[in-house]
Amino acid sequence: MVNRFDESNFDAEVLQSDLPVFVDFYADWCGPCKMMSPVIDKLAEEYEGRIKVGKVNVDECGDLAQKYGIMSIPNMIFFKNGQPVDRVVGAIPKPAMKDKFEKNI
């Protein structure tokens, strides 16, 4: 399942999570973001219970985007213990993204 994160739930859902969290910073108008969406949906299913997966719309959550230095999208950050530990910028193939998930469990 892919969660929706915004300013109202980011602290509780991401920063205070017991699980590692993958956050996809995206926009509805972004072509590469649309290309990554089915890949992220599939990985969310595969890693359910091991990695929490969610998305942040940068057009709706500009403060979060600014806080995490989002300059281009898609921009995907792995969080562990409330801290960003890994980042992927741009569209990448599913096998490469799966490797990132494995590395960040």
N, C-alpha and C positions, 0 to 999 in steps of 0.2 A: 504494500500500500504506500502511495506517495502522499505525504502530508503537505499541508499548506502552512507556511510560517510567515508571520508578519510581526510588527512591533509588539503586538499584544501577547503573543505566545512564544516569541523567540527565546527569551531567557529560560522559561520553564521547559520547553520542548527540546532546545538545542544545548544551551549552556549548562543546564542542570541534569541532562540525560545520563543515565547509567550506561547506555549503549553508545558506541561511536555514532556520529551523525554525519550524513552526507547532505549538503545543502547546495541545490542548484539555483544560482542567481540567474534569472532569465527575464525576457520580455515577450509578450504575445506577438510582436511584429518581427522578431528576430528569426531569420531563416535557419541558421545553424542551431538555435535553441529548439526549433521545431524538429529538426533532424535528430537531436539527442533525446527528445522526449520519449519515444518508444523504447530506446535503449535503457533509459533510466527507469521506466516503468517495469521492464523485464527484470532488471537487476534488483529493484525494490522487492519484487516477488521472490527472487532467488535467495536474497539475503534477509528476508523477514525474520525478526527475532535476533539477528546478529548485528545489523546496522539499520538505524532509523534513517529513512530517506524522505527528504522534503524539498519544497521549492519556495523561493522568494521572488516575487514579481518586483523588479527594480523600479518600474514606473510607479508602483503603489507604495513602495518601501524605500524611498530614497535615502533615508537616514541610515538604514541597515547597510545598504549598498556602499554608502560613503564610509561608514565605520570599518568595513572590511576591504576597502580599497578596490572596489569593483570599477574598473575602467573600461572593460570590454566584456561582452557576454557571448556565449555562455561562459560562466565562471563558476566552477564547482569547488567547494571547500569541504574537506573532511575535518570534523571537530572531535576531539577526545578530551574528556574531563574539562569541557568548557573552553578549550583552546583550539585554534586552527592549527592543524598538523600537516596538511597536504592540500595542494591546489591543482586543478586542471583548468586551463583556459582554452576555449575553442572546442570544436567538435572533434572527437576522436572515435575510432572504431570500437565496437563492443568488446573485443578481446583485450584491448589496451585498458578500457575502463574497468573490465572485470579484474585485471591485474591490480589496478589501484584499489578496488574494493578488498581484494584478498590481502593486500599490504596493510590496509587500515582497519582490519577487524580488531 
